[in-house]
Amino acid sequence: RVDGFRSAAAEAGADLPDDRVAHGDWTRAGGAALAARLLAGPDRPSAVFACSDTMALGVYDAAAAAGLRVPDDLAVVGFDDLPEGEWVHPGLTTVRQPIAQMGAAALRMLLRLGDDAGPGTRADPRAELRAEAPREELATTLVVRGSTAPPGPTA
């Protein structure tokens, strides 16, 4: 997710320095702690992309604690489209993954592993791990809700 975000930022002409990327434990509290650190700096971001909706809700918490309003002072985007994203105010803009398609793709990969072993044999999962792993890309969808807005004049 971080690599995808970095790639999209680069395509848009934005430079994303390493000190603007924080790694956490994927919890709401962890997201809040990381966001608090980013928001307390002298060069506060105008937007935060969190790698999960759970962490994005922590960004909401940190923004509120810092006296910032979402999206007026800080835009927030999450990832996963959890139901909680619709329950907060303003609703969380998020990236929705095609969960059913992901499950089907995983099943296809497992079936291929079994086919590669040949009839009547069991595939060695370690052999597949040593070989180049199959890759399948599935489209995601941006679900725009109230946590994003065009940047203000000082952004």
Kinemage of the C-alpha trace (Angstrom):
@kinemage 1
@onewidth
@group {chain A} dominant
@subgroup {mainchain}
@vectorlist {calphas} color= white
{ca arg a 1} P 0.000 0.000 0.000
{ca val a 2} L 2.844 2.354 0.794
{ca asp a 3} L 4.554 1.512 -2.497
{ca gly a 4} L 1.324 2.116 -4.385
{ca phe a 5} L 0.847 5.451 -2.664
{ca arg a 6} L 4.450 6.480 -3.361
{ca ser a 7} L 4.031 5.502 -7.012
{ca ala a 8} L 0.812 7.497 -7.372
{ca ala a 9} L 2.369 10.508 -5.631
{ca ala a 10} L 5.367 10.367 -7.980
{ca glu a 11} L 3.079 10.151 -11.022
{ca ala a 12} L 1.296 13.268 -9.759
{ca gly a 13} L 4.651 15.054 -9.451
{ca ala a 14} L 4.759 15.009 -5.649
{ca asp a 15} L 7.891 14.138 -3.734
{ca leu a 16} L 7.225 12.066 -0.624
{ca pro a 17} L 10.228 12.315 1.699
{ca asp a 18} L 10.903 9.380 4.020
{ca asp a 19} L 10.197 11.470 7.132
{ca arg a 20} L 6.616 11.915 5.890
{ca val a 21} L 5.976 8.165 5.976
{ca ala a 22} L 5.258 6.589 9.345
{ca his a 23} L 4.960 2.869 10.011
{ca gly a 24} L 2.615 1.623 12.715
{ca asp a 25} L 0.905 -1.390 14.168
{ca trp a 26} L -2.337 -1.073 12.160
{ca thr a 27} L -4.391 -0.117 15.242
{ca arg a 28} L -6.461 2.981 15.878
{ca ala a 29} L -4.219 3.960 18.797
{ca gly a 30} L -1.134 3.401 16.664
{ca gly a 31} L -2.576 5.548 13.873
{ca ala a 32} L -3.374 8.285 16.387
{ca ala a 33} L 0.148 8.256 17.838
{ca leu a 34} L 1.800 8.420 14.420
{ca ala a 35} L -0.546 11.139 13.202
{ca ala a 36} L 0.017 13.176 16.369
{ca arg a 37} L 3.737 13.159 15.613
{ca leu a 38} L 3.196 14.227 11.993
{ca leu a 39} L 0.690 16.919 12.951
{ca ala a 40} L 2.909 18.383 15.681
{ca gly a 41} L 5.774 19.114 13.286
{ca pro a 42} L 6.492 22.565 11.899
{ca asp a 43} L 5.534 21.485 8.379
{ca arg a 44} L 2.142 19.934 9.153
{ca pro a 45} L 0.648 17.961 6.238
{ca ser a 46} L -2.625 19.042 4.688
{ca ala a 47} L -3.592 15.418 4.024
{ca val a 48} L -2.885 11.942 5.382
{ca phe a 49} L -3.239 8.602 3.619
{ca ala a 50} L -3.540 5.761 6.133
{ca cys a 51} L -2.921 2.177 5.030
{ca ser a 52} L -6.093 1.032 6.780
{ca asp a 53} L -9.393 2.561 7.798
{ca thr a 54} L -8.640 1.602 11.389
{ca met a 55} L -5.468 3.704 11.359
{ca ala a 56} L -7.354 6.501 9.545
{ca leu a 57} L -9.797 6.656 12.457
{ca gly a 58} L -6.761 7.162 14.680
{ca val a 59} L -5.793 10.086 12.427
{ca tyr a 60} L -9.256 11.544 13.135
{ca asp a 61} L -8.521 11.215 16.868
{ca ala a 62} L -5.138 12.938 16.542
{ca ala a 63} L -6.619 15.722 14.430
{ca ala a 64} L -9.322 16.384 17.011
{ca ala a 65} L -6.753 16.389 19.823
{ca ala a 66} L -4.704 18.951 17.870
{ca gly a 67} L -7.756 21.144 17.311
{ca leu a 68} L -7.873 20.384 13.574
{ca arg a 69} L -11.035 19.847 11.582
{ca val a 70} L -11.416 17.072 8.991
{ca pro a 71} L -11.432 17.959 6.066
{ca asp a 72} L -11.121 21.740 6.540
{ca asp a 73} L -7.663 21.550 8.114
{ca leu a 74} L -6.679 17.987 7.274
{ca ala a 75} L -7.909 15.629 4.558
{ca val a 76} L -7.878 11.926 5.493
{ca val a 77} L -8.031 8.854 3.251
{ca gly a 78} L -8.138 5.279 4.499
{ca phe a 79} L -7.986 1.858 2.891
{ca asp a 80} L -10.353 -1.142 3.179
{ca asp a 81} L -13.819 0.493 3.242
{ca leu a 82} L -14.742 -0.814 6.677
{ca pro a 83} L -18.304 -0.050 7.849
{ca glu a 84} L -16.901 2.238 10.551
{ca gly a 85} L -15.793 4.632 7.810
{ca glu a 86} L -19.423 5.465 7.140
{ca trp a 87} L -20.250 5.889 10.826
{ca val a 88} L -17.783 8.679 11.615
{ca his a 89} L -18.381 12.323 10.850
{ca pro a 90} L -17.403 13.318 8.310
{ca gly a 91} L -17.545 9.988 6.508
{ca leu a 92} L -14.132 8.554 5.665
{ca thr a 93} L -12.936 8.653 2.072
{ca thr a 94} L -11.375 5.247 1.470
{ca val a 95} L -10.089 2.749 -1.051
{ca arg a 96} L -12.367 -0.259 -1.469
{ca gln a 97} L -10.814 -3.585 -2.337
{ca pro a 98} L -12.731 -6.201 -4.351
{ca ile a 99} L -12.910 -8.742 -1.512
{ca ala a 100} L -14.897 -11.385 -3.433
{ca gln a 101} L -12.533 -11.140 -6.405
{ca met a 102} L -9.540 -11.396 -4.046
{ca gly a 103} L -10.955 -14.600 -2.576
{ca ala a 104} L -11.581 -16.041 -6.046
{ca ala a 105} L -8.038 -15.136 -7.147
{ca ala a 106} L -6.582 -16.792 -4.037
{ca leu a 107} L -8.574 -19.955 -4.770
{ca arg a 108} L -7.377 -19.974 -8.399
{ca met a 109} L -3.765 -19.691 -7.198
{ca leu a 110} L -4.253 -22.580 -4.760
{ca leu a 111} L -5.810 -24.724 -7.466
{ca arg a 112} L -2.883 -23.928 -9.775
{ca leu a 113} L -0.489 -25.054 -7.048
{ca gly a 114} L -2.295 -28.383 -6.890
{ca asp a 115} L -2.276 -28.738 -10.696
{ca asp a 116} L 1.458 -28.028 -10.856
{ca ala a 117} L 2.138 -31.019 -8.622
{ca gly a 118} L 0.649 -33.446 -11.126
{ca pro a 119} L -2.093 -36.030 -10.691
{ca gly a 120} L -2.002 -38.042 -7.529
{ca thr a 121} L 0.737 -35.976 -5.892
{ca arg a 122} L 0.642 -33.315 -3.256
{ca ala a 123} L 2.141 -29.956 -4.054
{ca asp a 124} L 5.037 -28.866 -1.878
{ca pro a 125} L 4.002 -25.344 -0.772
{ca arg a 126} L 7.637 -24.532 0.025
{ca ala a 127} L 8.596 -25.196 -3.600
{ca glu a 128} L 6.059 -22.651 -4.760
{ca leu a 129} L 7.401 -20.116 -2.297
{ca arg a 130} L 10.869 -20.628 -3.751
{ca ala a 131} L 9.558 -20.179 -7.304
{ca glu a 132} L 8.335 -16.857 -8.598
{ca ala a 133} L 4.968 -16.221 -7.008
{ca pro a 134} L 2.082 -15.624 -9.411
{ca arg a 135} L 0.860 -12.056 -9.389
{ca glu a 136} L -2.623 -10.843 -10.081
{ca glu a 137} L -3.665 -7.215 -9.877
{ca leu a 138} L -7.250 -6.345 -9.095
{ca ala a 139} L -8.837 -2.944 -9.483
{ca thr a 140} L -9.685 -0.921 -6.404
{ca thr a 141} L -12.304 1.798 -6.129
{ca leu a 142} L -11.982 5.186 -4.478
{ca val a 143} L -15.032 5.802 -2.277
{ca val a 144} L -15.256 9.558 -1.794
{ca arg a 145} L -16.933 10.709 1.388
{ca gly a 146} L -16.620 13.829 3.520
{ca ser a 147} L -13.049 13.483 4.826
{ca thr a 148} L -11.472 14.980 1.718
{ca ala a 149} L -11.738 18.391 0.090
{ca pro a 150} L -9.617 20.500 -2.221
{ca pro a 151} L -6.621 22.000 -0.403
{ca gly a 152} L -7.124 25.404 1.162
{ca pro a 153} L -5.162 28.507 0.204
{ca thr a 154} L -2.387 27.858 2.740
{ca ala a 155} L -1.818 24.176 1.820
